[in-house]
Amino acid sequence: MIKLIVGGKGSGKTKKMIEMINESATTTPGNIVCIEKSMKLTYDVSHAVRLIDVDEYKISGYEMLYGFIAGVLAGNYDIVEVYLDGVLKIGNHDLAGLGGLLAKLDAIAGDNIKVVVTVSSDEADLPEDVKKYI
């Protein structure tokens, strides 16, 4: 299951995601992973959440990001939630390619893994294949 948090820069997407992560950390049985570009959330999310910086692994572009997330999920079957902050920064601001990434993530997540993604864009500017995840 994919859920998007959409809005322009400074609209509170990351703050909303942090609240969701910390709430889940207290109530969700299973592992929670937060993937971000740079380690700006280090002190904001619960220590129970696995925080991963894609910059450490030189991830850029949607293909590399998909492979990385698939590897993380394959390496730990106890992951029940994945939070992805700043997907457009990782994907080089490619709105057209975002729908393909979300479709692939939805396929591997299925009904067992909740994936929450922040997208720094106005909803009106999103392609139709991305809007269906809002």
PyMOL CGO cylinders between C-alpha atoms (Angstrom):
from pymol import cmd
from pymol.cgo import CYLINDER

trace = [
    CYLINDER, 0.00, 0.00, 0.00, 1.40, 3.38, -1.07, 0.3, 1, 1, 1, 1, 1, 1,
    CYLINDER, 1.40, 3.38, -1.07, 0.38, 6.67, 0.51, 0.3, 1, 1, 1, 1, 1, 1,
    CYLINDER, 0.38, 6.67, 0.51, 1.65, 10.06, -0.66, 0.3, 1, 1, 1, 1, 1, 1,
    CYLINDER, 1.65, 10.06, -0.66, 2.05, 13.22, 1.36, 0.3, 1, 1, 1, 1, 1, 1,
    CYLINDER, 2.05, 13.22, 1.36, 1.99, 15.97, -1.26, 0.3, 1, 1, 1, 1, 1, 1,
    CYLINDER, 1.99, 15.97, -1.26, 2.58, 19.70, -1.05, 0.3, 1, 1, 1, 1, 1, 1,
    CYLINDER, 2.58, 19.70, -1.05, 4.89, 22.51, -2.00, 0.3, 1, 1, 1, 1, 1, 1,
    CYLINDER, 4.89, 22.51, -2.00, 8.16, 23.21, -0.23, 0.3, 1, 1, 1, 1, 1, 1,
    CYLINDER, 8.16, 23.21, -0.23, 7.59, 24.29, 3.38, 0.3, 1, 1, 1, 1, 1, 1,
    CYLINDER, 7.59, 24.29, 3.38, 4.04, 22.95, 3.56, 0.3, 1, 1, 1, 1, 1, 1,
    CYLINDER, 4.04, 22.95, 3.56, 4.74, 20.61, 6.50, 0.3, 1, 1, 1, 1, 1, 1,
    CYLINDER, 4.74, 20.61, 6.50, 5.07, 17.27, 4.69, 0.3, 1, 1, 1, 1, 1, 1,
    CYLINDER, 5.07, 17.27, 4.69, 8.13, 16.12, 6.62, 0.3, 1, 1, 1, 1, 1, 1,
    CYLINDER, 8.13, 16.12, 6.62, 6.63, 17.23, 9.92, 0.3, 1, 1, 1, 1, 1, 1,
    CYLINDER, 6.63, 17.23, 9.92, 3.49, 15.22, 9.21, 0.3, 1, 1, 1, 1, 1, 1,
    CYLINDER, 3.49, 15.22, 9.21, 5.61, 12.21, 8.25, 0.3, 1, 1, 1, 1, 1, 1,
    CYLINDER, 5.61, 12.21, 8.25, 7.67, 12.49, 11.47, 0.3, 1, 1, 1, 1, 1, 1,
    CYLINDER, 7.67, 12.49, 11.47, 4.45, 12.45, 13.49, 0.3, 1, 1, 1, 1, 1, 1,
    CYLINDER, 4.45, 12.45, 13.49, 3.27, 9.36, 11.60, 0.3, 1, 1, 1, 1, 1, 1,
    CYLINDER, 3.27, 9.36, 11.60, 6.62, 7.61, 12.14, 0.3, 1, 1, 1, 1, 1, 1,
    CYLINDER, 6.62, 7.61, 12.14, 6.73, 8.31, 15.86, 0.3, 1, 1, 1, 1, 1, 1,
    CYLINDER, 6.73, 8.31, 15.86, 3.11, 7.24, 16.32, 0.3, 1, 1, 1, 1, 1, 1,
    CYLINDER, 3.11, 7.24, 16.32, 3.79, 4.00, 14.44, 0.3, 1, 1, 1, 1, 1, 1,
    CYLINDER, 3.79, 4.00, 14.44, 6.93, 3.35, 16.48, 0.3, 1, 1, 1, 1, 1, 1,
    CYLINDER, 6.93, 3.35, 16.48, 4.80, 3.10, 19.61, 0.3, 1, 1, 1, 1, 1, 1,
    CYLINDER, 4.80, 3.10, 19.61, 1.93, 1.05, 18.18, 0.3, 1, 1, 1, 1, 1, 1,
    CYLINDER, 1.93, 1.05, 18.18, 3.18, -1.02, 15.24, 0.3, 1, 1, 1, 1, 1, 1,
    CYLINDER, 3.18, -1.02, 15.24, 4.46, -4.55, 15.78, 0.3, 1, 1, 1, 1, 1, 1,
    CYLINDER, 4.46, -4.55, 15.78, 7.30, -5.05, 13.33, 0.3, 1, 1, 1, 1, 1, 1,
    CYLINDER, 7.30, -5.05, 13.33, 10.14, -2.97, 11.96, 0.3, 1, 1, 1, 1, 1, 1,
    CYLINDER, 10.14, -2.97, 11.96, 9.86, 0.54, 10.56, 0.3, 1, 1, 1, 1, 1, 1,
    CYLINDER, 9.86, 0.54, 10.56, 12.35, 2.00, 8.09, 0.3, 1, 1, 1, 1, 1, 1,
    CYLINDER, 12.35, 2.00, 8.09, 12.77, 5.66, 7.19, 0.3, 1, 1, 1, 1, 1, 1,
    CYLINDER, 12.77, 5.66, 7.19, 14.75, 6.43, 4.05, 0.3, 1, 1, 1, 1, 1, 1,
    CYLINDER, 14.75, 6.43, 4.05, 15.92, 9.98, 3.41, 0.3, 1, 1, 1, 1, 1, 1,
    CYLINDER, 15.92, 9.98, 3.41, 18.46, 12.03, 1.53, 0.3, 1, 1, 1, 1, 1, 1,
    CYLINDER, 18.46, 12.03, 1.53, 20.89, 13.37, 4.17, 0.3, 1, 1, 1, 1, 1, 1,
    CYLINDER, 20.89, 13.37, 4.17, 20.48, 12.69, 7.86, 0.3, 1, 1, 1, 1, 1, 1,
    CYLINDER, 20.48, 12.69, 7.86, 18.26, 15.61, 8.80, 0.3, 1, 1, 1, 1, 1, 1,
    CYLINDER, 18.26, 15.61, 8.80, 15.73, 13.45, 10.71, 0.3, 1, 1, 1, 1, 1, 1,
    CYLINDER, 15.73, 13.45, 10.71, 18.25, 11.86, 13.07, 0.3, 1, 1, 1, 1, 1, 1,
    CYLINDER, 18.25, 11.86, 13.07, 16.95, 13.59, 16.20, 0.3, 1, 1, 1, 1, 1, 1,
    CYLINDER, 16.95, 13.59, 16.20, 13.29, 13.78, 15.14, 0.3, 1, 1, 1, 1, 1, 1,
    CYLINDER, 13.29, 13.78, 15.14, 12.33, 10.14, 14.73, 0.3, 1, 1, 1, 1, 1, 1,
    CYLINDER, 12.33, 10.14, 14.73, 12.16, 7.47, 17.42, 0.3, 1, 1, 1, 1, 1, 1,
    CYLINDER, 12.16, 7.47, 17.42, 15.31, 5.45, 18.02, 0.3, 1, 1, 1, 1, 1, 1,
    CYLINDER, 15.31, 5.45, 18.02, 13.23, 2.35, 17.33, 0.3, 1, 1, 1, 1, 1, 1,
    CYLINDER, 13.23, 2.35, 17.33, 13.03, 3.32, 13.64, 0.3, 1, 1, 1, 1, 1, 1,
    CYLINDER, 13.03, 3.32, 13.64, 15.81, 2.28, 11.24, 0.3, 1, 1, 1, 1, 1, 1,
    CYLINDER, 15.81, 2.28, 11.24, 16.97, 5.52, 9.60, 0.3, 1, 1, 1, 1, 1, 1,
    CYLINDER, 16.97, 5.52, 9.60, 18.80, 5.14, 6.28, 0.3, 1, 1, 1, 1, 1, 1,
    CYLINDER, 18.80, 5.14, 6.28, 20.60, 7.91, 4.39, 0.3, 1, 1, 1, 1, 1, 1,
    CYLINDER, 20.60, 7.91, 4.39, 20.66, 7.18, 0.65, 0.3, 1, 1, 1, 1, 1, 1,
    CYLINDER, 20.66, 7.18, 0.65, 23.64, 9.50, 0.25, 0.3, 1, 1, 1, 1, 1, 1,
    CYLINDER, 23.64, 9.50, 0.25, 25.76, 6.97, 2.15, 0.3, 1, 1, 1, 1, 1, 1,
    CYLINDER, 25.76, 6.97, 2.15, 25.04, 4.43, -0.58, 0.3, 1, 1, 1, 1, 1, 1,
    CYLINDER, 25.04, 4.43, -0.58, 25.34, 6.87, -3.51, 0.3, 1, 1, 1, 1, 1, 1,
    CYLINDER, 25.34, 6.87, -3.51, 21.71, 6.32, -4.56, 0.3, 1, 1, 1, 1, 1, 1,
    CYLINDER, 21.71, 6.32, -4.56, 20.44, 8.62, -7.31, 0.3, 1, 1, 1, 1, 1, 1,
    CYLINDER, 20.44, 8.62, -7.31, 17.57, 8.04, -9.67, 0.3, 1, 1, 1, 1, 1, 1,
    CYLINDER, 17.57, 8.04, -9.67, 14.46, 5.93, -9.36, 0.3, 1, 1, 1, 1, 1, 1,
    CYLINDER, 14.46, 5.93, -9.36, 15.99, 2.70, -10.67, 0.3, 1, 1, 1, 1, 1, 1,
    CYLINDER, 15.99, 2.70, -10.67, 18.72, 2.71, -8.03, 0.3, 1, 1, 1, 1, 1, 1,
    CYLINDER, 18.72, 2.71, -8.03, 16.22, 3.71, -5.35, 0.3, 1, 1, 1, 1, 1, 1,
    CYLINDER, 16.22, 3.71, -5.35, 13.87, 0.88, -6.26, 0.3, 1, 1, 1, 1, 1, 1,
    CYLINDER, 13.87, 0.88, -6.26, 16.69, -1.66, -6.17, 0.3, 1, 1, 1, 1, 1, 1,
    CYLINDER, 16.69, -1.66, -6.17, 17.85, -0.34, -2.82, 0.3, 1, 1, 1, 1, 1, 1,
    CYLINDER, 17.85, -0.34, -2.82, 14.38, -0.49, -1.25, 0.3, 1, 1, 1, 1, 1, 1,
    CYLINDER, 14.38, -0.49, -1.25, 13.79, -3.98, -2.68, 0.3, 1, 1, 1, 1, 1, 1,
    CYLINDER, 13.79, -3.98, -2.68, 17.08, -5.07, -1.14, 0.3, 1, 1, 1, 1, 1, 1,
    CYLINDER, 17.08, -5.07, -1.14, 16.18, -3.60, 2.24, 0.3, 1, 1, 1, 1, 1, 1,
    CYLINDER, 16.18, -3.60, 2.24, 12.82, -5.41, 2.17, 0.3, 1, 1, 1, 1, 1, 1,
    CYLINDER, 12.82, -5.41, 2.17, 14.41, -8.67, 1.04, 0.3, 1, 1, 1, 1, 1, 1,
    CYLINDER, 14.41, -8.67, 1.04, 16.94, -8.47, 3.85, 0.3, 1, 1, 1, 1, 1, 1,
    CYLINDER, 16.94, -8.47, 3.85, 14.35, -8.11, 6.59, 0.3, 1, 1, 1, 1, 1, 1,
    CYLINDER, 14.35, -8.11, 6.59, 10.95, -9.78, 6.37, 0.3, 1, 1, 1, 1, 1, 1,
    CYLINDER, 10.95, -9.78, 6.37, 9.81, -8.06, 9.57, 0.3, 1, 1, 1, 1, 1, 1,
    CYLINDER, 9.81, -8.06, 9.57, 9.53, -4.61, 7.93, 0.3, 1, 1, 1, 1, 1, 1,
    CYLINDER, 9.53, -4.61, 7.93, 5.92, -3.45, 8.05, 0.3, 1, 1, 1, 1, 1, 1,
    CYLINDER, 5.92, -3.45, 8.05, 6.31, 0.25, 7.23, 0.3, 1, 1, 1, 1, 1, 1,
    CYLINDER, 6.31, 0.25, 7.23, 8.66, 2.22, 4.99, 0.3, 1, 1, 1, 1, 1, 1,
    CYLINDER, 8.66, 2.22, 4.99, 8.80, 6.01, 5.00, 0.3, 1, 1, 1, 1, 1, 1,
    CYLINDER, 8.80, 6.01, 5.00, 10.53, 7.75, 2.11, 0.3, 1, 1, 1, 1, 1, 1,
    CYLINDER, 10.53, 7.75, 2.11, 11.24, 11.46, 2.53, 0.3, 1, 1, 1, 1, 1, 1,
    CYLINDER, 11.24, 11.46, 2.53, 12.10, 13.69, -0.41, 0.3, 1, 1, 1, 1, 1, 1,
    CYLINDER, 12.10, 13.69, -0.41, 11.62, 11.22, -3.25, 0.3, 1, 1, 1, 1, 1, 1,
    CYLINDER, 11.62, 11.22, -3.25, 11.96, 13.90, -5.93, 0.3, 1, 1, 1, 1, 1, 1,
    CYLINDER, 11.96, 13.90, -5.93, 15.38, 14.92, -4.61, 0.3, 1, 1, 1, 1, 1, 1,
    CYLINDER, 15.38, 14.92, -4.61, 16.54, 11.31, -4.88, 0.3, 1, 1, 1, 1, 1, 1,
    CYLINDER, 16.54, 11.31, -4.88, 14.93, 10.94, -8.32, 0.3, 1, 1, 1, 1, 1, 1,
    CYLINDER, 14.93, 10.94, -8.32, 16.47, 14.12, -9.73, 0.3, 1, 1, 1, 1, 1, 1,
    CYLINDER, 16.47, 14.12, -9.73, 13.07, 15.92, -9.74, 0.3, 1, 1, 1, 1, 1, 1,
    CYLINDER, 13.07, 15.92, -9.74, 11.70, 13.60, -12.45, 0.3, 1, 1, 1, 1, 1, 1,
    CYLINDER, 11.70, 13.60, -12.45, 7.92, 13.85, -12.02, 0.3, 1, 1, 1, 1, 1, 1,
    CYLINDER, 7.92, 13.85, -12.02, 7.28, 11.80, -15.15, 0.3, 1, 1, 1, 1, 1, 1,
    CYLINDER, 7.28, 11.80, -15.15, 9.26, 8.82, -13.82, 0.3, 1, 1, 1, 1, 1, 1,
    CYLINDER, 9.26, 8.82, -13.82, 7.77, 8.93, -10.32, 0.3, 1, 1, 1, 1, 1, 1,
    CYLINDER, 7.77, 8.93, -10.32, 4.66, 6.96, -11.32, 0.3, 1, 1, 1, 1, 1, 1,
    CYLINDER, 4.66, 6.96, -11.32, 6.80, 4.04, -12.50, 0.3, 1, 1, 1, 1, 1, 1,
    CYLINDER, 6.80, 4.04, -12.50, 8.68, 3.93, -9.20, 0.3, 1, 1, 1, 1, 1, 1,
    CYLINDER, 8.68, 3.93, -9.20, 5.46, 4.05, -7.18, 0.3, 1, 1, 1, 1, 1, 1,
    CYLINDER, 5.46, 4.05, -7.18, 3.92, 1.24, -9.25, 0.3, 1, 1, 1, 1, 1, 1,
    CYLINDER, 3.92, 1.24, -9.25, 6.97, -0.98, -8.65, 0.3, 1, 1, 1, 1, 1, 1,
    CYLINDER, 6.97, -0.98, -8.65, 7.01, -0.18, -4.93, 0.3, 1, 1, 1, 1, 1, 1,
    CYLINDER, 7.01, -0.18, -4.93, 3.30, -0.92, -4.72, 0.3, 1, 1, 1, 1, 1, 1,
    CYLINDER, 3.30, -0.92, -4.72, 3.88, -4.30, -6.34, 0.3, 1, 1, 1, 1, 1, 1,
    CYLINDER, 3.88, -4.30, -6.34, 6.58, -5.39, -3.87, 0.3, 1, 1, 1, 1, 1, 1,
    CYLINDER, 6.58, -5.39, -3.87, 4.84, -3.85, -0.85, 0.3, 1, 1, 1, 1, 1, 1,
    CYLINDER, 4.84, -3.85, -0.85, 1.49, -5.48, -1.55, 0.3, 1, 1, 1, 1, 1, 1,
    CYLINDER, 1.49, -5.48, -1.55, -0.97, -5.36, 1.31, 0.3, 1, 1, 1, 1, 1, 1,
    CYLINDER, -0.97, -5.36, 1.31, 1.59, -6.28, 3.94, 0.3, 1, 1, 1, 1, 1, 1,
    CYLINDER, 1.59, -6.28, 3.94, 3.86, -3.22, 3.87, 0.3, 1, 1, 1, 1, 1, 1,
    CYLINDER, 3.86, -3.22, 3.87, 2.76, 0.38, 4.21, 0.3, 1, 1, 1, 1, 1, 1,
    CYLINDER, 2.76, 0.38, 4.21, 4.90, 2.81, 2.18, 0.3, 1, 1, 1, 1, 1, 1,
    CYLINDER, 4.90, 2.81, 2.18, 4.56, 6.56, 2.86, 0.3, 1, 1, 1, 1, 1, 1,
    CYLINDER, 4.56, 6.56, 2.86, 6.28, 8.96, 0.46, 0.3, 1, 1, 1, 1, 1, 1,
    CYLINDER, 6.28, 8.96, 0.46, 6.66, 12.75, 0.63, 0.3, 1, 1, 1, 1, 1, 1,
    CYLINDER, 6.66, 12.75, 0.63, 6.46, 14.54, -2.72, 0.3, 1, 1, 1, 1, 1, 1,
    CYLINDER, 6.46, 14.54, -2.72, 7.42, 18.22, -2.96, 0.3, 1, 1, 1, 1, 1, 1,
    CYLINDER, 7.42, 18.22, -2.96, 4.99, 19.26, -5.65, 0.3, 1, 1, 1, 1, 1, 1,
    CYLINDER, 4.99, 19.26, -5.65, 1.54, 20.72, -5.93, 0.3, 1, 1, 1, 1, 1, 1,
    CYLINDER, 1.54, 20.72, -5.93, -1.09, 18.06, -6.49, 0.3, 1, 1, 1, 1, 1, 1,
    CYLINDER, -1.09, 18.06, -6.49, -2.19, 19.75, -9.72, 0.3, 1, 1, 1, 1, 1, 1,
    CYLINDER, -2.19, 19.75, -9.72, 1.30, 19.32, -11.21, 0.3, 1, 1, 1, 1, 1, 1,
    CYLINDER, 1.30, 19.32, -11.21, 1.43, 15.56, -10.62, 0.3, 1, 1, 1, 1, 1, 1,
    CYLINDER, 1.43, 15.56, -10.62, 0.91, 13.07, -13.47, 0.3, 1, 1, 1, 1, 1, 1,
    CYLINDER, 0.91, 13.07, -13.47, -2.22, 10.93, -13.29, 0.3, 1, 1, 1, 1, 1, 1,
    CYLINDER, -2.22, 10.93, -13.29, -0.24, 7.77, -12.54, 0.3, 1, 1, 1, 1, 1, 1,
    CYLINDER, -0.24, 7.77, -12.54, 1.05, 9.46, -9.38, 0.3, 1, 1, 1, 1, 1, 1,
    CYLINDER, 1.05, 9.46, -9.38, -2.24, 11.05, -8.28, 0.3, 1, 1, 1, 1, 1, 1,
    CYLINDER, -2.24, 11.05, -8.28, -3.87, 7.66, -7.81, 0.3, 1, 1, 1, 1, 1, 1,
    CYLINDER, -3.87, 7.66, -7.81, -1.68, 7.08, -4.72, 0.3, 1, 1, 1, 1, 1, 1,
    CYLINDER, -1.68, 7.08, -4.72, -2.83, 10.22, -2.90, 0.3, 1, 1, 1, 1, 1, 1,
]
cmd.load_cgo(trace, "trace")
